[in-house]
Amino acid sequence: MATPKTPYDAVLHAARDVTRLDCALDAEMLGTALLGSVYAIAETDRNTAVREFVGGFLTVTSRRRTAAATTIRAVFAALVPDAEGTAKVRPGAQAPTWSGQLGRVHLTGTWAYGDVYGDQTSYLATFAYDDDAGGPEHALVALVDHNIGITKDVFVGSPAAPILEQVRQMCAGDELTWFRQEDPARMRAEVGRHLAITDELSELPGEGSLATDRALFGARLALLPDTDTDTTVDAGAAEPLSAAERTELVRRFLAGPEAARFGLDAVDGADQASLHFCLSLLLDHAATFPQADPMRWSPAVAGLFLLDWVHRRAVLDMDDAAMLPRVLRAWAGYAARQRALPERAATQTDEAIEEMVPEFARLYSTGERRSPATAAVAQLMADGIDPDDPVALNAWIEANRQRLTDEGF
């Protein structure tokens, strides 16, 4: 066969055997895989790119009458029903017997599961076709990563029952995971909100079936009941702690056994400034998450803080750098107790932080992860300049103007 002239021709060629598939689900899986390539290469607004591609495909192929062409048109119309031209799509005379079941499914259950730290939540929904000719009951799984703030992966698989049972057994055998039935409206809201952010990423997560299963997953997600915006609280919003609330939280922490374990209850003199500066950094970092919670600490969150964020956002002196890991270990232990996490969860976080200390010290000494602004402030302080002295600050800026310009200031 000659090389396809357009992407639409390439899709028609790839779908040439669609009518030989056994059921509607197989056809929808083929269709979503084909659209996955469009989703993957789009630079922004990937969902819109897929919708526009389907609209263009339906326009260009409107006069194609082969069984494969009319069938894949019907598949795309079921997967992306809001694309232009879908209302005009009709099954061809040679359509497979299962073509009438494309997209005709009903929800059979929704569940959620995740880690006790709150790093990730997975949502699982099962669907069955209205007629057995459509194919087997199938499961949708979405992984929401709360540290990154995106739907990190989606997956569609069948049959549904073994998938659900595997998840149940996995969670039942691990005290660091939980499992529950979920409100389908909440699943739609949570996954959809994070998926919208994923759709805007310039680069997708490198593993999983996000691109290939995105279209079919989106079509099924849209069938879940929508949230009642009048009664549902936006789970993605969180009010920052007031100054009074931060002060009270720190007071309670310093009165607790975790602070005493690391000797923080006895810190006095000049070390008091470092202690409270380190505590302010922990609270500032927690506030950067969409669902800000100063009590949510895990090995992953500790790593983001200790090995990345603090180097980019804060200027530490030697006393601060010596104090920070100790404060973090105590705070993470306190947070685990406040959230009633299993002892193993608290221990894992503490051990992970202890293992990070050498790398934290190395990054502090090299300054390799400092942002340009942080590096400039660090240099200013190293030169003995008081940032609160405008005369000295202006003189330093003038003396270093060329270097600051070269570094992007």
Buried (B, 14 or more C-beta within 10 A) or exposed (E): EEEEEEBBBBBBEBBBEBBEBEBBBBBBBBBBBBBBBBBBEBEEEBBEBBBBBBBBBBEBBEEBEBBBBBBBBBBBBBBBBEBBBBEEBEBBEEBBEBBBBBBEBEBBBBBBBBBBBBBBBBBBBBBBBEEEBBBBBBBBBBBBBBBBBBBBBBBBBBEBEEBBEEBEEEBEEBEBBEBEEBBBBBBBBBBBBBBEBBBBBEEBBEEBBBBBBBBBBBBBBEBBEEBEEEEEEEEEEBEEBEEEEBEEBBEEBBEBEBBEBBEBBEBEEEBEBBBBBBBEBBBBBBBEBBEBBBBBBBBBBBBBBBBEBBBEBBBBBEBBBBBBBBBBBBBBBBBBBBBEBEEEBBEBBBEBBEEBBEEBEEBBEEEEBBEEBBBBBBBBEEEEBEEEEEEBBEEBBEEBEEEBEEEEE
